[in-house]
Amino acid sequence: MKTTVITGAGSGIGRAIALRLAASGHQLALMARGEPRLAEVAQQAKAAGAPAVATFACDIRNRDAVDQAFSAAHAALGEFTGLVANSGIGGPNADGPGDRFDDIVQTNLMGTYYCLRAAQRHLAPGPDARHLVAIASILGRFGVPGYTGYCASKTAILGLVRALALEVASDGVGVNAICPGWVDTDMAWEGIDGMAEAIGVTRTEAHQIAMKQVPVGRMSQPEDVAGVVHWLMSSDAIGVTGQGIDINGGAWMG
């Protein structure tokens, strides 16, 4: 039985991942700051085929809260075979009294680290493969003015994944990151709206400008990212570890 923890599971990419893994028979521990949206996703996951689903409120910025939530998930569902560390926040930051840098890094980097370590402590023993996946970003590949916190935190996740992959490779645990570009989520549209306001155009015009930087000319869908996660957690990806896998419509190639 595969048992996977998904953070940030209440909407967007996290929700899509939950439903894709549910359809493959994973038991799921769904986590987010607030539980109301998780309850709806849990119902949808059960309908999609998940044998068991449990939900847990968890602020990943708080290491004690993370440890407690993962321990509760372990007690409810048993040992884990996987984690998708998807929780995170976006948006710009700037120097001054309202600088969001600390909160962005605390959430995206420290929170991801706390979740990876908590999951590691509750992993099922081998020889079956186990998988730890962190959601990074295309902004982990290059800089964007005004996004120092986001770029720093997502770049750091790539280094974190490479180092942790080496620590657990001999135990048969795969550790990888996914670097999405524009994905059709609330966070992405907040970015589009911010662009529109900054340059004085409509939302539609800002979207068109953004898509000109994407060779395939479209935003990814959350389900596209979920498909990559599903592959990483399958036997087809047994030799993949320590990687940052890009899904961005060709907006960054390297």
Backbone torsions as a table, in degrees:
resi	resn	phi	psi	omega
1	MET	NA	127.2	176.1
2	LYS	-88.2	131.5	-179.6
3	THR	-127.5	116.3	-171.6
4	THR	-124.2	134.9	173.5
5	VAL	-94.2	134.4	176.6
6	ILE	-127.6	119.9	175.8
7	THR	-94.0	155.7	-175.9
8	GLY	62.8	38.8	-170.3
9	ALA	-89.1	1.4	-173.5
10	GLY	-79.5	-14.5	-176.8
11	SER	-163.4	173.4	170.0
12	GLY	56.4	-131.8	-176.8
13	ILE	-62.5	-42.4	-179.0
14	GLY	-60.7	-42.7	177.9
15	ARG	-62.7	-45.0	-179.5
16	ALA	-62.0	-40.1	178.0
17	ILE	-63.5	-43.5	180.0
18	ALA	-58.7	-44.8	-177.3
19	LEU	-70.3	-36.1	179.1
20	ARG	-67.2	-44.1	-179.6
21	LEU	-70.9	-33.6	176.8
22	ALA	-59.8	-41.2	-179.1
23	ALA	-65.6	-19.2	177.1
24	SER	-97.2	7.9	173.5
25	GLY	88.8	15.6	177.2
26	HIS	-73.8	137.5	159.7
27	GLN	-71.3	145.7	-173.9
28	LEU	-130.7	135.5	166.6
29	ALA	-109.3	112.0	-175.6
30	LEU	-101.6	129.8	-177.1
31	MET	-129.4	146.0	173.7
32	ALA	-166.6	171.5	179.9
33	ARG	-62.6	-42.2	-178.7
34	GLY	-117.3	141.0	-174.5
35	GLU	-86.6	-19.8	-175.8
36	PRO	-54.1	-47.8	179.7
37	ARG	-69.5	-28.8	178.7
38	LEU	-63.5	-36.0	-179.0
39	ALA	-61.1	-40.5	178.9
40	GLU	-66.5	-43.9	179.0
41	VAL	-64.1	-38.5	178.9
42	ALA	-60.0	-43.0	177.9
43	GLN	-62.4	-42.4	179.6
44	GLN	-65.8	-37.9	179.5
45	ALA	-66.8	-40.3	176.9
46	LYS	-62.8	-41.7	178.4
47	ALA	-65.5	-29.3	-179.9
48	ALA	-79.2	-14.5	175.7
49	GLY	129.3	0.5	179.1
50	ALA	-65.9	127.7	-179.9
51	PRO	-65.2	-32.3	179.6
52	ALA	-153.3	143.0	178.5
53	VAL	-138.4	133.0	174.6
54	ALA	-128.3	146.4	-178.6
55	THR	-119.6	148.1	-176.3
56	PHE	-145.4	127.5	172.8
57	ALA	-75.8	131.7	-176.2
58	CYS	-157.4	124.9	172.4
59	ASP	-94.5	107.5	-172.2
60	ILE	-68.7	-9.6	176.2
61	ARG	-70.5	-18.0	-175.6
62	ASN	-105.8	110.7	-174.3
63	ARG	-64.1	-38.3	178.3
64	ASP	-62.9	-40.2	179.1
65	ALA	-65.2	-38.8	177.1
66	VAL	-62.8	-48.6	-179.3
67	ASP	-59.3	-41.2	-179.9
68	GLN	-66.8	-42.1	-179.2
69	ALA	-65.7	-41.7	-179.6
70	PHE	-70.0	-35.4	175.6
71	SER	-65.5	-39.9	178.0
72	ALA	-65.8	-39.0	178.1
73	ALA	-64.8	-40.4	177.5
74	HIS	-62.7	-42.0	179.6
75	ALA	-65.3	-34.4	-176.9
76	ALA	-80.1	-37.3	-170.1
77	LEU	-120.5	-10.2	-177.8
78	GLY	93.6	-171.2	-175.7
79	GLU	-65.8	147.5	-176.3
80	PHE	-87.9	147.6	168.2
81	THR	-107.6	-9.4	-179.9
82	GLY	-164.8	160.9	174.0
83	LEU	-138.6	138.5	166.4
84	VAL	-118.0	104.4	-179.7
85	ALA	-84.9	89.5	-172.1
86	ASN	-104.6	-21.5	-176.6
87	SER	-58.3	140.6	176.6
88	GLY	-178.9	168.2	176.5
89	ILE	-127.2	157.2	-178.8
90	GLY	-124.1	-159.1	176.9
91	GLY	95.6	167.9	-177.2
92	PRO	-83.7	171.0	170.4
93	ASN	-149.5	158.5	-179.3
94	ALA	-148.3	155.0	179.6
95	ASP	-60.6	143.2	178.1
96	GLY	132.4	-176.3	-175.9
97	PRO	-58.6	-30.8	-178.4
98	GLY	-98.3	18.3	-177.9
99	ASP	-59.2	126.4	-177.8
100	ARG	-92.7	5.6	-172.5
101	PHE	-53.9	-49.9	-176.1
102	ASP	-59.8	-44.2	-176.7
103	ASP	-68.6	-38.9	178.9
104	ILE	-63.3	-46.9	-179.3
105	VAL	-68.5	-40.1	179.0
106	GLN	-61.1	-39.5	-179.4
107	THR	-75.5	-55.3	-169.9
108	ASN	-75.7	-40.2	-178.3
109	LEU	-93.5	-59.0	-177.2
110	MET	-63.4	-42.1	179.2
111	GLY	-62.2	-41.1	176.8
112	THR	-63.1	-42.9	178.2
113	TYR	-61.1	-46.2	-179.8
114	TYR	-57.9	-41.8	-178.0
115	CYS	-69.1	-41.0	178.2
116	LEU	-61.0	-45.1	-179.6
117	ARG	-67.7	-39.9	179.4
118	ALA	-64.5	-41.6	177.5
119	ALA	-64.9	-40.5	-179.5
120	GLN	-57.0	-38.5	-178.5
121	ARG	-68.1	-21.5	-175.8
122	HIS	-114.8	18.8	179.8
123	LEU	-72.2	145.5	173.5
124	ALA	-65.5	151.9	177.2
125	PRO	-71.6	159.3	175.2
126	GLY	-70.4	-174.6	9.7
127	PRO	-84.9	-5.4	179.8
128	ASP	-62.5	146.1	-177.8
129	ALA	-68.1	145.7	172.3
130	ARG	-128.2	153.6	-169.2
131	HIS	-137.2	131.6	173.2
132	LEU	-117.0	122.3	-176.9
133	VAL	-124.7	130.2	176.5
134	ALA	-114.8	137.6	177.4
135	ILE	-90.1	111.9	177.0
136	ALA	-98.3	-131.7	-177.4
137	SER	-170.9	158.2	170.9
138	ILE	-59.5	-25.3	178.1
139	LEU	-75.4	-1.7	167.1
140	GLY	-82.1	-5.5	-178.9
141	ARG	-101.4	-27.4	-179.2
142	PHE	-152.9	166.1	-177.5
143	GLY	-91.2	152.1	174.8
144	VAL	-132.5	126.9	-179.8
145	PRO	-56.4	136.2	179.6
146	GLY	86.6	-4.4	-177.0
147	TYR	-119.9	41.5	-177.9
148	THR	-60.2	-42.2	-178.9
149	GLY	-66.3	-46.3	-178.1
150	TYR	-66.6	-46.6	179.5
151	CYS	-61.9	-43.5	-179.7
152	ALA	-62.1	-45.1	-175.9
153	SER	-68.9	-39.6	-177.7
154	LYS	-75.7	-33.2	173.8
155	THR	-64.7	-40.9	-179.2
156	ALA	-63.8	-32.9	178.2
157	ILE	-60.7	-35.3	179.0
158	LEU	-64.9	-41.2	176.1
159	GLY	-67.0	-40.1	177.0
160	LEU	-58.4	-46.0	-178.9
161	VAL	-63.8	-42.0	-179.9
162	ARG	-62.3	-44.3	-178.5
163	ALA	-68.3	-44.8	-178.8
164	LEU	-66.3	-35.1	177.7
165	ALA	-57.7	-40.0	178.5
166	LEU	-69.5	-34.6	-179.6
167	GLU	-64.6	-35.8	-171.5
168	VAL	-111.8	3.8	-177.0
169	ALA	-58.7	-40.9	-177.2
170	SER	-68.1	-16.3	176.6
171	ASP	-90.4	0.2	179.1
172	GLY	79.7	22.3	179.8
173	VAL	-101.6	126.2	176.2
174	GLY	-91.2	139.5	179.0
175	VAL	-131.7	121.0	-177.2
176	ASN	-143.2	161.6	174.7
177	ALA	-119.2	152.7	172.6
178	ILE	-117.4	135.6	-176.4
179	CYS	-116.4	86.5	178.3
180	PRO	-74.8	152.5	168.0
181	GLY	-93.1	-135.8	176.0
182	TRP	-64.6	124.5	175.8
183	VAL	-127.1	140.3	-175.0
184	ASP	-71.4	78.9	179.5
185	THR	-133.6	169.1	177.6
186	ASP	-58.6	-39.6	-178.8
187	MET	-62.1	-41.8	-179.7
188	ALA	-65.3	-42.3	-178.4
189	TRP	-70.0	-28.5	171.6
190	GLU	-62.9	-38.6	176.1
191	GLY	-65.4	-41.0	177.2
192	ILE	-62.7	-43.5	179.4
193	ASP	-63.5	-39.6	176.8
194	GLY	-63.1	-39.5	177.1
195	MET	-64.1	-44.1	-179.1
196	ALA	-59.6	-44.0	179.9
197	GLU	-65.7	-40.9	-175.8
198	ALA	-66.0	-35.3	-175.3
199	ILE	-108.3	2.7	173.4
200	GLY	72.2	42.3	177.4
201	VAL	-127.4	174.6	177.6
202	THR	-77.8	166.2	175.9
203	ARG	-58.6	-43.1	-179.8
204	THR	-61.8	-42.8	179.3
205	GLU	-65.9	-40.8	178.5
206	ALA	-63.2	-40.2	177.6
207	HIS	-62.0	-43.4	179.3
208	GLN	-62.1	-40.6	178.2
209	ILE	-63.2	-45.3	-179.1
210	ALA	-62.4	-40.8	-176.6
211	MET	-71.5	-18.9	175.7
212	LYS	-65.5	-20.4	178.1
213	GLN	-89.6	1.1	-178.6
214	VAL	-113.4	108.9	-175.0
215	PRO	-52.6	-37.0	179.9
216	VAL	-78.8	-11.2	171.6
217	GLY	77.0	19.4	-179.3
218	ARG	-146.1	153.1	168.7
219	MET	-70.7	144.9	168.3
220	SER	-69.1	157.5	172.5
221	GLN	-99.5	152.2	176.8
222	PRO	-52.8	-33.6	-179.9
223	GLU	-65.6	-27.3	176.7
224	ASP	-64.3	-43.8	178.4
225	VAL	-67.0	-39.9	178.3
226	ALA	-59.5	-36.0	178.3
227	GLY	-64.2	-37.7	177.5
228	VAL	-67.1	-42.2	177.2
229	VAL	-60.3	-45.4	179.7
230	HIS	-57.7	-43.3	178.3
231	TRP	-63.4	-45.6	-179.3
232	LEU	-59.9	-30.6	-177.9
233	MET	-93.1	11.5	177.8
234	SER	-105.4	169.8	178.5
235	SER	-68.1	-16.9	178.8
236	ASP	-66.4	-21.2	-176.9
237	ALA	-107.1	26.0	-173.0
238	ILE	-59.7	-30.1	-177.9
239	GLY	-95.9	9.7	-176.0
240	VAL	-101.7	117.6	174.9
241	THR	-155.4	150.8	180.0
242	GLY	73.6	20.5	-173.3
243	GLN	-107.2	151.9	166.4
244	GLY	-108.0	112.8	-173.6
245	ILE	-100.5	122.2	-173.7
246	ASP	-91.3	133.6	173.3
247	ILE	-137.3	92.5	-170.3
248	ASN	-144.4	16.6	179.2
249	GLY	66.1	21.5	179.7
250	GLY	86.3	9.7	-178.3
251	ALA	-68.9	-24.3	173.2
252	TRP	-139.6	131.1	178.1
253	MET	-130.8	126.9	180.0
254	GLY	-169.3	NA	NA
